Amino acid sequence: MAYENHNQRSVIVFPNNQFIDLRTVNPPVNFIRAPPFGVTNPSFGPVVPQLVPVNPPVVGPVRFVLNPAVLIRMEEERSLSLLQFIANEGLAPSPEEELKRQNVIDKLKQIVMQWIKRVAYQRRLPKQYVTMASATILTYGSYGLGVHNSESDIDALCVGPCFATMADDFFIVLHNMLTSRPEVSEVHCVKDAKVPLMRFKFDGLSIDLPYAQLEVMSVPENVDILNPFFLRNIDETSWRSLSGVRANKSILQLVPNLEVFQSLLRCVKLWAKRRGVYGNVRAFIIVMDFSYLCLTFAWSEHCVAYLQLFGFFGGVHLAILAAFICQRHPNASLSTLISSFFKTFSFWPWPTPVTLQDGMFPATVGATETRTLMPIQLPCSPYEYCHSNITRSTSYRIRAEFLRGHSMTRNLLGPDFNWSNIFEPFPYSKKYTRFVKICLSASNQDALGDWVGWVKSRFRCLLVKLEEVQGFCDPNPTEYVDMDEAEPNIVFYWGLQPGRSDFLDIESVEEDFMKNISNGYQGPPGKIALTIVQASQLPKSAQFDTGSRKGTKACWRILDSNQQRVPVYSKHSPHYFVGYLSTNGNLDYPSFWG
């Protein structure tokens, strides 16, 4: 690190108002002594005025090389301040919440063991096979990586033996056992997804549970799903169900320092959510009885219709990118890793795939991946890549955010550096003057949930069409509710390219998209309406601006810790947790976007 003195009095200030005694600085070999100058430090004597000639001689700049120990100490302080920022944001669950999650997983494992023995008995297997019958629960996603928060879902995988089928034993026998438990509620079966699963709440915690069937008679509790023995002859659905667990386990084995990786990934996920480039987010803003609800996020890492719907990164994408940086800098501090993360991917030569080094598989690019804009290889196989719906618009947005992060972290050790600036929410209504309003509605709550899930699974087609006619479209993943509509509804606001022509034949776009979503939908379809709105026409509940506030939190909390918190669920989609309602009706809480 070099500092220059261009014939001016220099004051060197470091974090926490620490001053560096220049007498302890090691000068380089070519150190050139400049005219005497004063350094503001209480330990020094008074500064003696110096006579300076009218035409002073040209003197080369003074360069200082700081003691490496000083730099290390400064980086450690920056890392500690970032860890404190993470703690202040509530990104990690409390010990009580962590214990509750572990108890839920243990109870679920017990239920699964009872289930598999019942199935073995019903199948009339020999007594010794009934006795040895075993199934297990494996966690993955944010919980499996250890980067979940108090509001995160639990992504768990039920792994059973060859005689337990998905259609009969998982979706019927296990389903009935779960619904009979008093601590289990809101059980939903999602059978037509690429990864079929059951979604339910266990002691109030949301759980997504897919199923994988192995060609063995008994599944060990801690089965090694990276072992080829357990993967032989499995069906395609089970293979997809196992991919999330296999990716998680591979990542955890490949990172050099698990704790540092987890801290980096928490920061990266918060950045991606705040800046609107995280595709797993599902959120609602609802105004009820003129009191503002506290907004929270919920996300899920499984590969069903809700994943990467908006063409941005999902949880597994960010986990691999964070692990990649940790591998390249195994001994770096957290602050250095953050800076390297933005620098590396700001100048990454896409579409060259990002590949973790595991020493097992060579870096290969599949035929289909050469056409993917930002390919990321799964670490558990040389031919598998993260599912991606990234388009030209979302690729541009992601790369722009990488560059912004790089620009803001180039001077981490500067006295004016503030971590909260990096995580400032994206100012949609300041960035864009026009929006495409997408309103999805249905006659009742259940129909709305099915309709929204189906339409969102086709959103990439709509985004590509808008890119064709408009050039650029930013699909804000946040969901809203239009309180002026009579029917249950969900609303999206997608930003349009600034400076583009105001004319957009939105009716033809809507007609074209309706043809796409009408094919294959089972059940009565809901309604969809596309309109163009100006930023000034956005409802108050959909004002995205962050303003000048610093440290705005993505996950709202009641400001008074002694105030009672009332949990609220969406009246249109009951399994969505919305947030907490203030019981005092205070209107002074800031909205999420400012």
Stockholm file with secondary structure:
# STOCKHOLM 1.0

chainA/1-594         MAYENHNQRSVIVFPNNQFIDLRTVNPPVNFIRAPPFGVTNPSFGPVVPQLVPVNPPVVGPVRFVLNPAVLIRMEEERSLSLLQFIANEGLAPSPEEELKRQNVIDKLKQIVMQWIKRVAYQRRLPKQYVTMASATILTYGSYGLGVHNSESDIDALCVGPCFATMADDFFIVLHNMLTSRPEVSEVHCVKDAKVPLMRFKFDGLSIDLPYAQLEVMSVPENVDILNPFFLRNIDETSWRSLSGVRANKSILQLVPNLEVFQSLLRCVKLWAKRRGVYGNVRAFIIVMDFSYLCLTFAWSEHCVAYLQLFGFFGGVHLAILAAFICQRHPNASLSTLISSFFKTFSFWPWPTPVTLQDGMFPATVGATETRTLMPIQLPCSPYEYCHSNITRSTSYRIRAEFLRGHSMTRNLLGPDFNWSNIFEPFPYSKKYTRFVKICLSASNQDALGDWVGWVKSRFRCLLVKLEEVQGFCDPNPTEYVDMDEAEPNIVFYWGLQPGRSDFLDIESVEEDFMKNISNGYQGPPGKIALTIVQASQLPKSAQFDTGSRKGTKACWRILDSNQQRVPVYSKHSPHYFVGYLSTNGNLDYPSFWG
#=GR chainA/1-594 SS CCCCCSSSCCCCEEGGGEECCGGGSBCCTTCCCCSCCCCCCTTSCCCCCCCCCSSCCCCCCCCCBCCHHHHHHHHHHHHHHHHHHHHHTTCSCCHHHHHHHHHHHHHHHHHHHHHHHHHHHHTTCCHHHHHHCCCEEEEEHHHHHTCCCTTCCEEEEEEECTTCCIIIIIIIIIHHHHHTSTTEEEEEEECSSSSCEEEEEETTEEEEEEEEECSSSCCCTTCCTTSHHHHTTCCHHHHHHHHHHHHHHHHHHHCSCHHHHHHHHHHHHHHHHHTTCBTTCBCCCCEETTEEBCCCCBCCCSSSTTTTTTSSBCHHHHHHHHHHHHHHCTTCCHHHHHHHHHHHHHSCCTTSCBCCCCSSSCCCCCTTGGGCSSCBBCTTCTTCBCCCCCCHHHHHHHHHHHHHHHHHTTTTTSTTCCHHHHTCCCCHHHHCSEEEEEEEECSSHHHHHHHHHHHHTTHHHHHHHHHHHHSCEECCCCCBCCTTCSSCEEEEEEEECTTSCSCCCHHHHHHHHHHHHHTTCCSCCCEEEEEEEEGGGSCGGGCCCCTTCSSCCSSCCCSSTTSCEEEEECSSSTTSEEEEEETTCCCCSCCTTC
#=GC SS_cons         CCCCCSSSCCCCEEGGGEECCGGGSBCCTTCCCCSCCCCCCTTSCCCCCCCCCSSCCCCCCCCCBCCHHHHHHHHHHHHHHHHHHHHHTTCSCCHHHHHHHHHHHHHHHHHHHHHHHHHHHHTTCCHHHHHHCCCEEEEEHHHHHTCCCTTCCEEEEEEECTTCCIIIIIIIIIHHHHHTSTTEEEEEEECSSSSCEEEEEETTEEEEEEEEECSSSCCCTTCCTTSHHHHTTCCHHHHHHHHHHHHHHHHHHHCSCHHHHHHHHHHHHHHHHHTTCBTTCBCCCCEETTEEBCCCCBCCCSSSTTTTTTSSBCHHHHHHHHHHHHHHCTTCCHHHHHHHHHHHHHSCCTTSCBCCCCSSSCCCCCTTGGGCSSCBBCTTCTTCBCCCCCCHHHHHHHHHHHHHHHHHTTTTTSTTCCHHHHTCCCCHHHHCSEEEEEEEECSSHHHHHHHHHHHHTTHHHHHHHHHHHHSCEECCCCCBCCTTCSSCEEEEEEEECTTSCSCCCHHHHHHHHHHHHHTTCCSCCCEEEEEEEEGGGSCGGGCCCCTTCSSCCSSCCCSSTTSCEEEEECSSSTTSEEEEEETTCCCCSCCTTC
//
